[in-house]
Structures are given as structure tokens and as C-alpha cells.
Amino acid sequence: MKTKSIMIVGVGGQGSLLASRLLGNVLLAQGFDVKVSEVHGMSQRGGSVVTYVKYGDAVCSPVIEKGEADAIICFEQLEAARWLPYLKKGGHLITSVQKIDPMPVITGSATYPENIVEKLENLGADVTSVDALSLAEKAGSAKASNVVLMGVVSTKMDFDVKLWHNAVEQCVPSKFLELNKTAFELGRNSVR
């Protein structure tokens, strides 16, 4: 199989590590060679965080160059716009509609851009947007937005849903398991 590339992008504290573990678990269960690499910016201060995931028969490097990503999973709208150049033609962008103000907006030196999802669509991107934060809160915790998004991702990949359920069970601490199972299903069911 030709190597496929997925990026997971957001800001520090949104749970990209768990999302990459879930995705990696599913891919390994399918028998793929999987490479994962995390790049942290000022993640502990709400800065941009990106995780590269590559899978296929034989993967040499996890690094993804501009125009190579088959899919980009975005935890926040502005990060979707920031990383769009990495999406290949025909690739898919899955984004939460959540907005997290970056430091220039917080300090008043910039304003948060309006209509980001609409602008991405107008640029020709194949976008699936979901209010992951609201769905996570419905599941019981705003921190489950990452798992909501993985539920959405599961509808875009041709893998048995049981693999995703197993990944959630293996990667999520038992005390948060039911909440995250609910979050995953809410994300999955949000895609029409």
C-alpha cells in the first residue's frame, strides 16, 4: 500500500497526544507500518502543536511536507487555516469549529479572523466541520473534544468500528472510559 499521511493540529492542551495514540493503535491493528512524530511549539502556553502520522507497508520517516497530507485533523479553526498548505489536492480537512484566541488576539494587537471554515471551503478544501467542544460537553467533559474528533475521523476511514472501540479502551484510563466512549459515538454520529 502506498504511504498515507495524516496531520493532527491544534494548540497545547487539546489532547493531540491521545488522538495520535488512538489513530496509531487502529493503524497498527490493521497491520500497517506506522510512524508518529510530534512537534511542539509553545504548547504549554497555548501555542501550535502538530503531530505527523504516516502509515503504509513501509514508512521511512514520519515527516510530512507541504502538499503531502491526505488528511488534516484540526482541533481549532485558526490551526486549520495555518496548516492548510500541507493538505494535498483531494485531501480531507476535518475541523472543530472551536476558536481559541492566540496571544496577538489576547493582547489586542490582532483580531480573530471571521468565517474561517467558509474561507477554507472557498479555497477548494474538502472540509468536514463539527462543534466538537459542544459534543464533548454533552458527553461530560470539554476535554473529550479530541475523542469526538476521532469519532468523526472514524467515519472517513475504511476500518471496522470495533478497532476504534478497542483503541479507546486501550488508550483511555478506565475512570474516563465511559465518558470517552460516549464522546467517540457523538462524534461518529455527527457526520451525515
Residue, then its C-alpha position, 0 to 999 in steps of 0.5 A: m500500500k502506498t504511504k498515507s499521511i495524516m496531520i493532527v493540529g491544534v494548540g497545547g492542551q487539546g489532547s493531540l497526544l491521545a488522538s495520535r495514540l488512538l489513530g496509531n493503535v487502529l493503524l497498527a491493528q490493521g497491520f500497517d507500518v506506522k510512524v508518529s512524530e510530534v512537534h511542539g511549539m509553545s504548547q504549554r502556553g497555548g501555542s501550535v502543536v502538530t503531530y505527523v502520522k504516516y502509515g503504509d507497508a513501509v514508512c521511512s520517516p514520519v515527516i510530512e511536507k507541504g502538499e503531502a497530507d491526505a488528511i488534516i485533523c484540526f482541533e481549532q479553526l485558526e490551526a486549520a487555516r495555518w496548516l492548510p498548505y500541507l493538505k494535498k489536492g483531494g485531501h480531507l480537512i476535518t475541523s472543530v469549529q472551536k476558536i481559541d484566541p492566540m496571544p496577538v488576539i489576547t493582547g489586542s494587537a490582532t483580531y480573530p479572523e471571521n468565517i474561517v471554515e467558509k474561507l477554507e471551503n472557498l479555497g477548494a478544501d474538502v472540509t468536514s466541520v463539527d462543534a466538537l467542544s459542544l459534543a464533548e460537553k454533552a458527553g461530560s467533559a470539554k476535554a473529550s473534544n479530541v475523542v469526538l474528533m476521532g469519532v468523526v475521523s472514524t467515519k472517513m476511514d475504511f476500518d471496522v468500528k470495533l478497532w476504534h472501540n478497542a483503541v479507546e479502551q486501550c488508550v483511555p484510563s478506565k475512570f474516563l472510559e465511559l465518558n470517552k466512549t460516549a464522546f467517540e459515538l457523538g462524534r461518529n454520529s455527527v457526520r451525515 
